[in-house]
Amino acid sequence: MTPKLETLLHKLGDAAYEEMLRYYCAPKMEGICLETVRCLRVVLRHFGFAASPVSLFVYIHNPVTTRILLENPDLPSAEIKRLMEASWENGGWSTGTTAHSDRDPTTLPEHGYNAHLVLRCQDVLIDGSIVQYSRPQHGITFPGCMLVTPVPPTFFQRGQFVKQITNDCLIVLEYAGDQSFRRAPGWSKQGGVNSKAAHCRVERKIVNAIIARVKANHAA
């Protein structure tokens, strides 16, 4: 990540999340990762950065479950799963997406988009809606509304993982390569409750508001 991009992301701060909330009735931004990525991509392009959508499966574990996973890295996956599920009876907790690796990645699931969408820009992933996975009652919190994760070039192959610790919570990102989001209304702007024209109007308002806040932050 270049210093210029790092500076921009710092100036963005929580602007994307807060502006999205002005137009979408979802207190935790649940289910609008597609809209967030769509708008943020336009914002980044305005400031001279090319970004592309990346679909992921996300697994987030609270400090109790995280400790168990980190203390037993070499156990077979079946045993790890048993220990993780057992931790849920003792203050542990996990959340995230549910992977369906046997599904055709080009078709939209019956109940909507299954994975999670973020942006790839340079050598980082930018998640502007990570807070939808916050579970304060279970010890899963994030210091901000945006998560920036460095990834190696080898990450962009089906089934690759990257891990990081945030607020003592283990976050595991798995590359999904799922393209079904392109058919969902949140991305395509078609086929949903709102018309394409309405989606475009909201997108312009959000993008312009975020850009204005970044510029104001720069001037301050």
C-alpha positions as CSV (number, residue, x, y, z in Angstrom):
1,M,0.0,0.0,0.0
2,T,1.5,3.3,-1.0
3,P,1.6,6.2,1.4
4,K,-0.9,8.1,-0.8
5,L,-3.5,5.3,-0.5
6,E,-2.8,4.9,3.2
7,T,-3.4,8.6,3.7
8,L,-6.7,8.5,1.8
9,L,-8.0,5.5,3.8
10,H,-7.1,7.3,7.0
11,K,-9.1,10.3,5.9
12,L,-12.0,8.2,4.9
13,G,-12.3,7.0,8.4
14,D,-15.9,6.1,9.2
15,A,-17.3,8.3,6.5
16,A,-18.4,5.4,4.2
17,Y,-20.3,3.6,7.0
18,E,-21.9,6.8,8.3
19,E,-23.0,8.0,4.8
20,M,-24.4,4.6,3.9
21,L,-26.6,4.7,7.0
22,R,-28.2,7.9,5.9
23,Y,-29.8,6.1,3.0
24,Y,-30.2,2.5,4.1
25,C,-32.4,1.4,7.0
26,A,-29.9,-1.1,8.4
27,P,-28.4,-0.1,11.8
28,K,-25.6,-2.6,11.4
29,M,-25.4,-2.4,7.6
30,E,-26.4,-6.0,7.4
31,G,-26.7,-7.2,3.9
32,I,-25.4,-4.1,2.1
33,C,-21.8,-5.0,1.6
34,L,-22.5,-4.9,-2.2
35,E,-23.8,-1.3,-2.1
36,T,-20.9,-0.3,0.1
37,V,-18.3,-1.7,-2.2
38,R,-20.1,-0.2,-5.2
39,C,-20.0,3.3,-3.7
40,L,-16.4,3.0,-2.3
41,R,-15.1,1.9,-5.7
42,V,-16.4,5.1,-7.2
43,V,-14.9,7.2,-4.4
44,L,-11.5,5.5,-4.8
45,R,-11.6,6.1,-8.6
46,H,-12.3,9.8,-8.0
47,F,-9.1,10.0,-6.0
48,G,-7.1,8.1,-8.7
49,F,-7.1,4.6,-7.3
50,A,-8.3,1.5,-9.3
51,A,-10.2,-1.0,-7.2
52,S,-12.0,-4.2,-7.9
53,P,-14.6,-6.2,-6.0
54,V,-13.5,-9.4,-4.3
55,S,-15.8,-12.0,-2.8
56,L,-14.8,-13.6,0.5
57,F,-16.0,-16.0,3.1
58,V,-15.4,-14.4,6.5
59,Y,-15.0,-16.1,9.9
60,I,-14.7,-14.0,13.1
61,H,-14.0,-15.4,16.5
62,N,-14.3,-13.6,19.9
63,P,-11.3,-13.6,22.3
64,V,-12.3,-16.8,24.1
65,T,-12.6,-18.9,20.9
66,T,-9.6,-17.1,19.4
67,R,-7.4,-18.2,22.3
68,I,-8.4,-21.8,21.8
69,L,-7.8,-21.7,18.1
70,L,-4.4,-20.0,18.5
71,E,-3.3,-22.5,21.3
72,N,-4.1,-25.5,19.1
73,P,-2.9,-24.7,15.5
74,D,-1.8,-28.2,14.6
75,L,-4.8,-30.2,15.6
76,P,-6.9,-31.9,12.8
77,S,-9.7,-29.7,11.5
78,A,-12.4,-32.0,13.0
79,E,-10.9,-31.6,16.5
80,I,-10.5,-27.9,16.1
81,K,-14.1,-27.7,15.2
82,R,-15.1,-29.7,18.2
83,L,-13.0,-27.4,20.5
84,M,-14.4,-24.3,18.9
85,E,-18.0,-25.4,19.3
86,A,-17.3,-26.5,22.9
87,S,-16.0,-23.0,23.6
88,W,-19.4,-21.6,22.8
89,E,-20.6,-23.1,26.1
90,N,-18.0,-21.2,28.0
91,G,-18.2,-17.6,26.6
92,G,-16.8,-18.3,23.2
93,W,-18.6,-17.1,20.0
94,S,-18.0,-17.1,16.3
95,T,-19.8,-15.4,13.4
96,G,-19.3,-14.7,9.7
97,T,-20.5,-16.1,6.4
98,T,-21.4,-19.7,5.6
99,A,-19.3,-21.2,2.8
100,H,-21.0,-23.4,0.1
101,S,-18.0,-24.5,-1.9
102,D,-20.0,-27.0,-3.9
103,R,-22.3,-24.3,-5.4
104,D,-21.8,-22.9,-8.8
105,P,-20.1,-19.6,-8.1
106,T,-21.9,-17.8,-11.0
107,T,-25.4,-18.4,-9.7
108,L,-27.2,-16.4,-7.1
109,P,-28.3,-18.5,-4.0
110,E,-32.1,-18.8,-3.3
111,H,-31.8,-16.5,-0.3
112,G,-29.5,-13.9,-1.7
113,Y,-25.7,-13.4,-1.8
114,N,-23.9,-15.9,0.4
115,A,-20.4,-14.5,0.6
116,H,-19.1,-11.1,1.7
117,L,-17.8,-8.4,-0.7
118,V,-14.8,-6.1,-0.2
119,L,-12.5,-4.1,-2.5
120,R,-9.1,-4.9,-3.6
121,C,-6.8,-1.9,-4.1
122,Q,-3.1,-2.4,-4.6
123,D,-2.0,-5.0,-2.1
124,V,-4.8,-4.6,0.4
125,L,-8.4,-5.5,0.9
126,I,-10.7,-2.7,2.0
127,D,-13.9,-3.7,3.9
128,G,-16.1,-0.7,4.5
129,S,-18.9,-2.8,6.2
130,I,-17.0,-5.0,8.6
131,V,-19.0,-3.6,11.5
132,Q,-22.0,-5.7,10.4
133,Y,-20.2,-8.6,12.1
134,S,-19.8,-6.8,15.4
135,R,-21.3,-8.7,18.3
136,P,-20.5,-6.5,21.4
137,Q,-22.5,-8.8,23.7
138,H,-20.0,-11.6,22.7
139,G,-16.9,-9.5,22.8
140,I,-16.6,-9.0,19.0
141,T,-16.0,-5.3,18.4
142,F,-14.0,-3.3,15.8
143,P,-12.0,-0.1,16.4
144,G,-13.5,1.5,13.3
145,C,-15.9,0.9,10.5
146,M,-13.3,0.0,7.9
147,L,-11.0,-3.0,8.0
148,V,-7.8,-2.8,5.8
149,T,-6.0,-6.2,5.3
150,P,-2.7,-6.6,3.5
151,V,-2.7,-9.7,1.3
152,P,-0.1,-11.5,-0.8
153,P,-0.7,-12.0,-4.6
154,T,-1.2,-15.8,-3.9
155,F,-4.3,-15.0,-1.9
156,F,-6.5,-14.7,-5.0
157,Q,-6.9,-18.3,-5.6
158,R,-10.0,-20.4,-4.6
159,G,-9.7,-21.6,-1.0
160,Q,-6.8,-19.3,0.1
161,F,-6.8,-17.8,3.6
162,V,-5.4,-14.7,5.3
163,K,-5.7,-14.1,9.1
164,Q,-5.4,-11.2,11.4
165,I,-6.0,-10.3,15.0
166,T,-8.2,-7.2,15.7
167,N,-9.2,-6.4,19.3
168,D,-8.1,-9.9,20.4
169,C,-10.5,-11.4,17.8
170,L,-9.3,-13.7,15.1
171,I,-10.5,-12.7,11.6
172,V,-10.1,-15.3,8.9
173,L,-10.7,-14.3,5.3
174,E,-11.1,-17.0,2.6
175,Y,-11.0,-16.1,-1.1
176,A,-14.3,-17.3,-2.6
177,G,-14.0,-16.3,-6.2
178,D,-17.8,-16.0,-6.2
179,Q,-19.2,-13.9,-9.0
180,S,-22.9,-14.3,-8.2
181,F,-23.0,-10.9,-6.6
182,R,-23.0,-9.4,-10.1
183,R,-26.6,-10.5,-10.4
184,A,-27.8,-9.2,-7.1
185,P,-29.7,-5.9,-7.0
186,G,-27.2,-4.4,-4.6
187,W,-24.6,-4.6,-7.3
188,S,-26.5,-4.7,-10.6
189,K,-29.1,-2.2,-9.5
190,Q,-31.7,-4.3,-11.2
191,G,-34.4,-6.7,-10.1
192,G,-34.8,-5.4,-6.5
193,V,-37.3,-3.2,-4.7
194,N,-35.7,0.0,-6.0
195,S,-35.4,0.9,-9.6
196,K,-32.0,1.3,-11.3
197,A,-32.5,5.0,-11.5
198,A,-33.2,5.1,-7.7
199,H,-30.0,3.1,-7.0
200,C,-28.0,5.6,-9.2
201,R,-29.4,8.6,-7.4
202,V,-28.6,7.2,-4.0
203,E,-25.1,6.2,-5.2
204,R,-24.4,9.7,-6.4
205,K,-25.5,11.2,-3.1
206,I,-23.4,8.8,-1.0
207,V,-20.3,9.1,-3.2
208,N,-20.5,12.9,-3.3
209,A,-21.0,13.1,0.5
210,I,-18.0,10.8,1.2
211,I,-15.8,12.8,-1.2
212,A,-16.8,16.1,0.4
213,R,-16.0,14.7,3.9
214,V,-12.5,13.5,2.7
215,K,-11.8,16.9,1.2
216,A,-13.0,18.6,4.4
217,N,-10.8,16.3,6.4
218,H,-7.8,17.3,4.2
219,A,-8.5,21.0,4.7
220,A,-8.9,20.8,8.4
